[in-house]
Amino acid sequence: MFSHMRMSEEISHPFIQSIIMVLNDIACNVEYKRFNMKDSANLIRRLKLITPLFEEMREIKCPLTKGALASLQEFSKALQSAERILRQCQSGSKLFLVLKRDYVASKFHEVTEQLQQALDCLPYSQLDLSDEVREQVELVHAQLKRAKSRLESPNLELYLDAMTILSQKDEFGTDSTVLRRFAEKMDLRTTADLKQESHALQNLLTSKFAKDQRSSEARIEKPNSPNVPNDFRCPISLELMKDPVIVATGQTYERACIQKWLDTGHRTCPKTQQVLRHIILTPNYVLRSLIGQWCETHGVNTPNFFGSSCAGKAGEFANQVSPGDRAMIDLLLQKLSSGQIDAQRAAAGELRILAKQSIENRVCIAEAGAIPLLISLLTSKNLGAQEHAVTALLNLSIHRPNKSHIVVAGAINPIVEVLKKGSMEARENAAATLFSLSVVDENKIIIGASGAIPALVDLLRQGTYRGKKDAATALFNLSIYQGNKARAVQAAVIPLLMQLLSNPDMGLVDEALAVLAILATHQEGQVAIGSAPSVAVLIDLITLGFPRSKENAAAILLAICRNDSAHIVAACQFGAFVPLMELASHGTLRAKRKAKALLEQMSKTGACS
């Protein structure tokens, strides 16, 4: 669409405007989120966050360089790819897209990689971007980099329902429960929706794309491959089982598949839909032996991963846990499932200790299914059980892959409730857990929307030294996301932070300055800091503080002075000129930059003359 752009101001700025129009169209079209909701929502949210970058670029009055224009063209191509996959998820057959979940996931992966590479190439040094926009772009860039290695976990229940509907196509009315559940999850609520789905499915099944998919799949099967008995296939993946395990209903599944099902918070048997009395997975040694014999008889490679409770790197860690420790973990999980609060409290306490000891234990405990059980204890009226549970989750979250398991299992809201109402130690550990989980950028948004920020501000006000430190650290990390900055300001955190700056004996000056520095990049934060008696305190820190403190204090002072020139006059009255000259000569690189900018502001206004 934009391949013939000439390099001039008249052409480049409409070019940028056209990119903004596509971004706005994607952001406003809520229908894009109807299928593959998590991937769609993440992609749309990231594109919305990038929009201010192009809005600022549109205001640049000088022509763009050839390199900048080439980078924009690459971004435009990536944006078109993003729009295509979103439209496909919007208007394509929902049933077909569920069954082709791997194809859809790979397309989101490709788009994510294209966007990340396009942002890599943009010449940011040539663009006079505001600190706020630069921060936002850096955040999105980091998210895209991390997201490249992660695909959305498929909704197994949805996939099973789609498989059931397809297998019962000749008796379509036999399982109304499955049809109703599938229709509700796919937002097929009216007769018109169902007709559109039927039409879309018919078009796809007769299209070249569908034929190519079927022929591709057919080529994978070897002509002489023996038919795998249905009893040897996992009901979820439909593949030959490697590590069959039995659930509470007596059904057998591949361990890795049923564990994913449980880790997403389900407590029913995927095949029978019965509620599971417990989530202990028992190895099916008889079936394992039969599968081995069948493989040997038919010349099929025997599965290699028997006995592995985890996949990939996680499996390596889990297999380093001794049989005795593994048996102990299984026993502790049985106690957690017992419903007897004394046994549950003791088991949570033991898991808390084990999870603290090693990465191998963290992996094995999570893979054994402890996370949902620990989350259920967070709502217990027994404060001891609650405290052990939140601390065990904190220790498990140290292993990065466990962070997503904890969030997906629905831990955020219960953790916030502990932060509000638990014992002081439980509140402190809840704050530390939120900090640990917020290391993943996507979680910053979820945690911020959960009501955690006002609860963290309360802990900053009421907590012990350790509690205040945990709260400040969590607030800093959450405030990296732009939307959480306003929440923190509205929760009246700034007066509290100013009190910490005015009382250095409390030992939290660095933490308070770090949070203030990040809030000062937001308009509401600048106003609130400027309204507090902040200028004199900041100049004292620039004069007498440690290097990092001087740097953050200068950054905060510059932000509020840019927002309101009255603060420049106040800074001069409090003797800022000399310490800023010193900082401009001998500070850190960032401190020098901020100090020089402040001195330029003073020179322009003539406030210190």
N, C-alpha and C positions, 0 to 999 in steps of 0.2 A: 504493500500500500504506500510505503514511504521511500521506496528504493531510488527514486529519481530526484530527491531533494537537493537543491543547490545550497551552498554554504553562504548564507547572508542573513542579516537580522530579520528581513521581511519574511523569509521562508522559515527560519529556525523557530521563531516564536509561535506562528500558527501550528507548526509541527508539535511543539510542546503542548499547545492548547488541545490538539487532537488527542494526545496521550491522556491529558487530564479528563477529557470528555469520556474516553473509554473507561478510565479508572472510576469516574463518578457513576457511570452506567452500571458497572459491576457492583459497586458499593450499594447502590439503591435497589438492586434487583434481588429481593429476598427469596424469590423463587429458586435462585441458584442453589440454595441450601437444602433443597428437598431430598437429595440423595447424597450419600457419602458425606454426611453432615459435618463431621469433624474436619476432614480434609478440605471440604468446600469452605467452611467457616474460617479455618486457619488461613487459607489462601486469600479469601476476601479481606480478612482483618489485616493481613500484611500489606496487601495492595492499598488499603485505606490509609495505613500508616505511612506509606511511601508518597501519597498524594501531595503533602505539603512541600516535599522536595521539588516537585515540578511546578507547584504554584510559586515558589520563590524563584525558581529558574526563569519562569515566565516574566518576572519583574526585572530581570537583568537587562540593562539597556545596551550592552555591548554585544556584537555578534558572537556566536559560538564558534569555537575552533573546529577544524575538520575532525580531530580526534574525538571531541565531545559529541559531534553530530553522529559519528559512526557508532559510538557507544549508545546513543539514544535510539538509533535504528535497531541495534541488537535488543535493546529493552522493548522496543515496539513489537518486534517479532515474538519475544517471550510473552508479552502481554496478549498478543493475538492467540498464542497457544493456550494461555490461561483461560481466555474467554471461550475458546472452543471446548475445552474439557468441562467447564462449568455449564455451558449450554447443553452439552451431551448429557450431563447428570440431571439437567432440568427437564429436557424434553424427550430423552430416550426412554425405552421400556425399563421400568424399575426392576421387573423380574429378571430380565436379561442382564442388567447391570450388576445385580446381586450375584448372579451365577458367574459373571465375568469379573469378579472382584479383583483378581490379580492383575488383569489388564487395566482396569480403572486405576488401581493403586500405582501401577508403573507409569501411567500418564501423568498423575499428580507428581510423581518423583521427577519425571523429565522436566515438567514445567518449573518445579522448584529449583532444579539445577540450572535451567536457562536463566531464570530471574537472578539467581545468585551470581552467575558468571557476568550477566549484564551489569549488575551493580558493582562488581569487581572492577570493571573497566571504566566507570565514570570518573572523569578527572576532577575530583572534589577540590583539589588545590586551586583550580581555576575558578571555582564558584564561591561567591561571597555568601556562604550560608550562615544562618544564625546558629548559635550553640544548640538551641532546642531542636531544630530540624536535623542538624548533624547527629545529635544524640539518638534521635528517633530512627534515622536511617541506619546508624551503626547497630542499633538493637535489632531491626528487621534483618539486616545483613547477617548478623550472628544467628538469628533464628533460622534463616534459610540454610545457612551452612550446616547447622545441627540437624535440621529437618531432612536434609538429603539422605542421611543414613537411617531415617526412621520412616516407616510406612504405617498408616493407620491400621490398628488391629481390627481384623474383620469382625463383624457382628455375627457370631456363630449361630445364634438362634434364628436370625434373619436368613442366613444361608441355608440352614436346615429346613426352614419353612418353604423357601423357594424350591429346594430339592424335592420336598414332599409334594408341593403343588405340581411340579413338572412330572413327577412319577405318577401322579393320580390324574393326569390330564384327561383320561378316558372316563373318569368318574369324578368329575370336578366338584360335585356337591357333597362328597363323602365326609370331608373334615372341615366343617364350617368354622371351628375354632381357629385352625391354622390360617384359613383364608381371611378371617376377620382380623386376626393379629397382624398378618402381613399387610393387609390393606390399611390398617391404622398406622403402622410404622412407616409405610410408604406414602401416607397422606392421600390415599385414594378414598375420598369420603363421599363422593357423589356419583351418580350414574354417568355423568359426563366424564369424570375422572377415569372411571373403569373403562368406558368406551375408548378414551384416548390411550390408555394403557394397552388395551387389546389391539388397537390400530398400530401403535408404535411397535409392539411385539411382533405383529404380523409383518410389518415392513422390514424389521431387522432380520427376522428368520429367512426372508426371501432375498435379503441384500447380499451383495458380493462380500461384505465384511463378515457376515455370519457364516457364509460358505467357506471363506478363507479360514475362519476360526476352526470350523469343523474339520476341514481337510488337514490343517496344521496339527490338530489333536490326533487325528487318525494316523498321521505319519509317526507319531511318538510310539504307538503300540507296535510291537514287532509282530509280523504275520504269524509266527509260530508260538507266541507267548501263551502259556496256559492261562485259563480263566481262574482268577483268584476266588476261592469260595467266599460267599458273602459273610460268613461267620468270622472270616479272617480279616475282614475290612473294618476299619474304624467307622462307626456311623456318622462321625463328624466330617472327617477328611475323605472317606471312601477309599483310602489307600491301605495297603497291607500293613498290619500293625507290627511295630518293632518292640514296643514295651507295653503290652496290654495290661490294664488295671481294671479292677471291679469297683463300682461305686455302690452307695448304700441300697439302691434299688435292685442290684444284681446285674445290671447292664455292664458290658465291657467296652472300654474306649482306649485309644492310644493315650498314653500318659500326658504327653505334651499338649494334645488337643483338649482334653478334659480339664487340664490344669489352667489353660488359658480361659476356658469357659468359667471356671470357678474364680479366677483372679479378677474377672470383670464384674464380680458381685452376684452372679447367678447362684441360686440355691435349689435348682430343679434339675432333674435328669433330662438331658436334651432329647432323648428318644421317647420317653414315656410322659414327660412333663410333670412327673410326680415330685413333690417336695422331698429333698434329701434330708434324712434324719441327722446325718453327719457328713463331713466332707473328707473322710479318710479314704485314701486310695490304696486298695489291696492288690498286690501283684497277682495276675492270673497265670500261675506257673503251668497249669495243665494246658491252657490254650497256647502259651508260649512254646511249649514242647511240641504240640501238634503242628504249629506253624513251622517250626524248625524241621520237623520230619517231612512236611509237605514240600518245603523249599528244596530239601535234599533230593526227594523223589523226582521233582520236576526240573531239576537243574537250575533253580532260581537262587541267586545269591542270598545267603542267609543274612537277615538284618544284623547290623553291626552294633546297635546301640542298646541292647538289652541291659536293663538295670540302671540306665541313666535317667535321673529325675529331672534333668535340666538339659537345655540345648546349648551348643556352642561353648563359648567361654564360660558361661554360667555353669554348664555341666561339668567343665573341668574343675571349677571351684567346689561344686557340690560333691563331686566324687572324691575330693580330698578329705571330706569329713569321715571320721572313723565310723564303722558299723555301730559301735556303742553309742556315740553321740547322735547318730541318725535315729537309732531306736529311741533314745531319750527325747529327741524332738518330736517324734511321732506320738510318744506317750503324753508329752506336754500338750500337744494339740488335742488329743482325746480329752484331757482334763479341761481345756478351754471350751470344748464342745459339750461338756457335761451338764451345764446349767446350774451347777452348785458353786455359789459365789466364792466360798473359801478356797475350793480347788482351783477355780479360775484365777483368783488373785495370786495364789502361789505359783501357778503355771506361768502367768504373765511376768511375775518377778524373775523366774528362772530364765525365760526367754529374753528378758531385758539384759540379763548378765551375759547369756550366750551370744546375743547379737552384738554386744560391745567387744567381744574378745577377738573376733577375726572376720575377714571378708568371706571365708568359706562358710562360716556359720550364718552370716547374713543372707547369702545366696540360698543355702539349704533351707533355712527357716521360711524364707519367702516362697520358695518353690514348693514347700510342703503344704502351703495354704494357710499360713498363720495370719497374714495381713487382714483378711476380712473378719477373722475371729477377734483380733486385737481391736479393730475398729468398733465392733459391737460392744466391747467393754468400755469404750469411751463414754457411753451414755449410762453406765452403771451408777447407782446411787452410792456404791461403796467407793469412797475416795481413794483407798489404797489400791484397789483394782484399776481404777481410772488412772492413777499416777503411774503404776507399772506399765499399763498399756500404752500410754502416750510416750513414755520413755523408751519402751521397746520399739515403737514405730520410729522414734528419733534415731535410735541406733541402727535400725534396718535401713533408714533413708541415706545413711552414709554411702552405701553402695548405689551408684547413680541409677542403674536400671530399676532399682526398687522404688525410686521416687515416682515414676510414672505409674507403677503398680498401685502404690498407696493412693495416689490422686484418683485414678480410674475406679478404684474400689469404693470411692465416696468418703474419703477420710476428712476432707477440708472442713465441712460444717461441724462435725463432731469435735474436731480439734479446736475450732474457734469457740465452741461451747465450753470446753475445758479451760481455754484461755480466759473466758469470762468468769466462770463459776467454780473452778477446781481449787484444790489446795494451792498454796503459794509455790511449792516445788513443781506441782503439775502445771501450773500456769507458766512458770519459767520454761519448763521443758516443751510446753506447747508452742511458746514463742520461738524456741530454738528449732523445733520441728518445722514450723512455717518458714523460717529462714532457710533451712536445708532444702525444703521442697521448692522454694522460690528461686533456687539456682537455675532451674529450668524455666526459660523465659515464658513459655505458655502458661506455666503455673502462676506467674505473677498476676496475670489477669484474673484467673479463677479465684485466687486468694483475696485479691483486692475487692472483688465483687461479693465476697462472702460475709462482709462485715468485720473482717479481721482487724482493719486499721484502727477503728475507734477502740477496740479491745486492747490492741498493742499500746495505744496512747495511754489508756488507763493503767496498764502495767508499768509504763514509763513514769507515771505519776506516783503510783502506790508501791511499786515493787522494791525488793532488796537491791543491793548493788548489782548482783548477778542478774536479777530480773530486769532492771533498767537497761543493763548492757545488752541482754538478749533482745529486748524490745527495740532498742535503738538500731541494732544490727539488722533485725528483720524489717524495720521501717525503711532503712536505707536501701536494702535490696529490692523491696517492693516498689519504692519510689523511682526506680530506674525506668519503670513503665510510666509513660506520660499520664495516663488516666488516673493512676494512684496518687499522683502529686496533689491533685485537687482534693482527693479524699482525705489526705493527711492534713492539708491546710484547714479543711472544714472541720476536722476532728480536734482543732485547737492544739496542734502539736507544737507550733512555733513558740508560744509563750513558755512552754515547758522546756524547750531546747535552750531558750535564752536564759532561763534560770540555771540550767546546767553550766552554761558558759560563765555565768556570774559567780558560780560556786566551784572553783577549780579543785577544792578539797574533795569533792565527790568523785573525782577521777574519771569523769566522762566527757571532758572537753573535746577530745578528738572525735568521739562518736557523735556528739551533738553537732560539731562543725561539719562533719561529713554529710549528715542528714540535711542540715540547713543549706549546704552548698548545692545539693541536688534539687532541693525545693526552690532554690533561688533561680533556677532555670525556667520556672513556671510563673506566669503573670500574677496569679493569685498569691503565690509564695513571695514574690518580690514586694507586693503591697503589704502583706502581713508582716514580713520581716522589717520593712521600712516603718510600719506603724509601731513596732516595739522599740524600746530604747536601745537600739542595736549599734549605732554608729560608734559611740565611744568604746563599747566593749570590743568591737571588731578592730578598732585602731590599737587598743591595748594588746590584742593578740598578734597583730602585725608587728608590733614593736618588740614584744617579749616572748612570743610563743615559739614552739619548736618549728622546724622547717615545714612540716606538713600542715601544722595549724596556721602558720602564716599564709601558706598557699591558699587554703580554703577560705580563710578570713578575707583575703584580698579578692577572691572570686565572688564571695557573697557581697562585699562592699561595692564592687564594680556593677553587679547585677542590679542592686537597688538604686545606685546612682544613675544608671542608664534609664531606669524606670521613672525616676523623679530627681531632677537636677537640684532640688532643695537639699538633698543629702550630700551633694558635693560641697555646698557651703558649710554644712554642719561638719563634714570631715575636715575641712580647712580650719574651722574654729577649734576642733579638738587636736590640731597639730599633726595631721596626717602626712604632710608634705615630706618631712625628713625621713620617717620610717619607710615611706614608699620609695624614696630615692635610694635608700639602703637596700630595700628588697629588689628594686629594679637592677641593682648591680650585683647582688650576692645571693639572690634567692634561687629556688629551683627553676627549671625552664618555664613551667606553667606559672609560677609565682612572678617571674620577671615579666612575662607577657601581660598578666593581669595588672601588675603595678604600673607598667608603662602606659597601659590603656587608661588607668585612673589618672595618671599624671597628665595625659593628653586631654582628658575631660576637664581637669582643673585649669589647664592652660587655656582651653577654649572659652571657658566661662569667666576666667579671670578671678575666680573665687579666692585664690590664695595670694593674689598680688597686693 
